[in-house]
């Protein structure tokens, strides 16, 4: 069979395209290791007490509380020793993430389908979002990081139970 210059050029172009396509397979860059909230199960249906530490020292969470927060000792919620802040129950895991375990008289993780939600990740990142609290049909808040720098993080909290309501706040890192 005799090929013309145009046919040979077309065959060469097709061969080059197939080579490039196949050559690209398997050369993808490695995936980045998970950070932020990537490896967390939020909300957490069954917290393990061994995953938590006695003291809360997450600078983002402490900055969110401010100096006026009244810390009132500890309690046990869902088998985890939590720190009582006002009427709320919090615990920090070994990675530095702070979890919200409920509010006195309203809801507590482990009761009536309630699950501990993430109050503040150890290292918030722009674009991260997580469930802050979860009690089916009662509290289903979701928080997202909308801006971030070394000194402050901007957060937006919404709930499918309150469509159109958005709580915005800026949290400064505690020193």
C-alpha positions as CSV (number, residue, x, y, z in Angstrom):
1,X,0.0,0.0,0.0
2,X,1.3,3.4,-0.9
3,X,0.7,6.4,1.4
4,X,0.6,10.0,0.4
5,X,2.4,12.7,2.4
6,X,-0.9,13.8,4.0
7,X,-1.9,10.2,5.0
8,X,1.6,9.6,6.5
9,X,1.4,12.9,8.4
10,X,-2.0,12.0,9.8
11,X,-0.8,8.6,10.9
12,X,2.2,10.1,12.5
13,X,0.1,12.6,14.4
14,X,-2.3,9.8,15.6
15,X,0.7,7.7,16.7
16,X,2.1,10.7,18.6
17,X,-1.2,11.4,20.3
18,X,-1.6,7.7,21.4
19,X,2.0,7.7,22.7
20,X,1.4,10.9,24.7
21,X,-1.8,9.6,26.1
22,X,-0.3,6.3,27.2
23,X,2.9,7.9,28.4
24,X,0.9,10.1,30.7
25,X,-0.5,7.0,32.5
26,X,1.3,6.3,35.7
27,X,3.1,9.6,35.9
28,X,0.7,11.4,38.1
29,X,2.3,13.3,41.0
30,X,2.0,11.6,44.4
31,X,-1.0,12.6,46.5
32,X,-0.4,15.0,49.3
33,X,-0.6,13.5,52.8
34,X,-3.9,14.3,54.6
35,X,-4.0,17.3,56.9
36,X,-6.6,19.4,58.6
37,X,-9.9,17.5,58.9
38,X,-9.1,15.0,56.2
39,X,-8.6,12.0,58.4
40,X,-11.4,12.8,60.9
41,X,-14.8,11.2,61.2
42,X,-17.0,14.2,61.8
43,X,-19.4,13.9,63.6
44,X,-18.0,11.0,65.5
45,X,-20.6,8.4,66.4
46,X,-18.5,6.6,69.1
47,X,-15.6,8.6,70.6
48,X,-12.8,6.6,72.2
49,X,-11.7,8.1,75.6
50,X,-8.1,7.0,74.9
51,X,-8.1,9.4,71.9
52,X,-8.5,12.5,74.1
53,X,-6.2,14.4,76.4
54,X,-6.9,16.2,79.8
55,X,-6.1,19.7,78.8
56,X,-7.3,21.9,75.9
57,X,-4.5,24.0,74.5
58,X,-5.6,24.5,70.8
59,X,-4.7,28.2,70.2
60,X,-7.5,28.6,67.7
61,X,-10.1,27.2,70.1
62,X,-8.8,29.3,73.0
63,X,-8.9,32.4,70.8
64,X,-12.5,31.6,69.9
65,X,-13.4,31.4,73.5
66,X,-11.9,34.7,74.5
67,X,-10.9,35.7,78.0
68,X,-14.5,35.9,79.3
69,X,-15.1,32.2,79.0
70,X,-15.9,30.5,82.3
71,X,-14.2,27.1,82.6
72,X,-16.1,25.1,85.2
73,X,-14.2,21.8,85.7
74,X,-14.8,18.5,84.0
75,X,-17.7,16.1,83.4
76,X,-18.1,12.8,81.5
77,X,-20.0,12.7,78.3
78,X,-20.2,9.6,76.0
79,X,-17.4,8.0,78.1
80,X,-15.0,10.9,77.5
81,X,-13.8,13.4,80.2
82,X,-14.8,16.8,78.9
83,X,-14.0,20.3,79.9
84,X,-17.0,22.4,80.9
85,X,-17.0,25.9,79.4
86,X,-20.1,27.8,80.4
87,X,-22.9,25.3,79.6
88,X,-20.8,23.5,76.8
89,X,-18.8,20.3,76.9
90,X,-15.5,20.2,75.0
91,X,-12.6,17.7,74.7
92,X,-9.3,17.9,72.8
93,X,-8.0,14.8,70.9
94,X,-4.3,13.8,70.8
95,X,-3.8,15.7,67.5
96,X,-5.1,19.0,69.0
97,X,-8.6,19.0,67.4
98,X,-11.3,20.2,69.9
99,X,-14.6,18.4,69.8
100,X,-18.0,19.7,71.0
101,X,-19.8,17.1,73.1
102,X,-23.0,19.0,73.8
103,X,-24.6,21.7,75.9
104,X,-26.0,21.1,79.5
105,X,-29.7,20.6,79.5
106,X,-30.0,20.6,75.6
107,X,-28.0,17.7,74.1
108,X,-25.1,15.5,74.8
109,X,-23.1,13.2,72.5
110,X,-24.2,9.6,72.9
111,X,-27.8,10.4,73.8
112,X,-30.8,10.3,71.4
113,X,-28.6,10.0,68.3
114,X,-26.4,13.0,69.2
115,X,-22.8,12.8,68.0
116,X,-19.8,14.9,69.0
117,X,-18.9,17.5,66.4
118,X,-15.7,19.3,65.7
119,X,-15.5,22.7,67.5
120,X,-12.0,23.6,66.0
121,X,-9.4,21.7,64.1
122,X,-5.8,21.7,65.3
123,X,-4.8,23.3,62.0
124,X,-7.7,25.0,60.1
125,X,-7.2,25.4,56.4
126,X,-9.0,27.6,53.8
127,X,-11.8,25.6,52.3
128,X,-12.1,23.0,55.2
129,X,-15.6,22.4,56.5
130,X,-17.0,20.1,59.2
131,X,-20.0,19.3,61.2
132,X,-19.9,21.4,64.4
133,X,-22.7,19.5,66.0
134,X,-25.1,16.7,65.1
135,X,-28.4,15.8,66.7
136,X,-30.8,14.6,64.0
137,X,-33.5,17.2,63.4
138,X,-32.3,19.4,66.3
139,X,-28.7,20.6,65.7
140,X,-27.0,20.0,62.3
141,X,-24.5,22.8,62.1
142,X,-21.7,22.9,59.5
143,X,-18.7,25.3,59.8
144,X,-16.4,26.3,56.9
145,X,-13.1,28.2,56.8
146,X,-13.7,31.1,54.5
147,X,-10.4,32.9,55.0
148,X,-7.2,32.1,56.9
149,X,-3.8,33.5,57.8
150,X,-1.2,32.9,60.5
151,X,-3.0,35.1,63.0
152,X,-6.7,34.7,62.3
153,X,-9.3,32.4,60.7
154,X,-12.7,33.4,59.4
155,X,-15.5,30.9,59.8
156,X,-19.1,30.6,58.6
157,X,-21.6,28.3,60.3
158,X,-24.8,27.3,58.6
159,X,-27.5,24.7,59.3
160,X,-30.0,23.0,57.0
161,X,-32.5,23.5,59.8
162,X,-32.2,27.3,59.4
163,X,-31.9,27.9,55.7
164,X,-30.4,31.3,54.8
165,X,-29.0,31.9,58.3
166,X,-25.2,32.3,58.3
167,X,-23.2,33.0,61.4
168,X,-19.8,34.6,60.5
169,X,-17.0,35.1,63.0
170,X,-13.3,35.8,63.0
171,X,-11.1,33.9,65.4
172,X,-7.7,35.3,66.4
173,X,-5.0,32.8,67.4
174,X,-4.4,32.9,71.2
175,X,-0.9,33.6,72.2
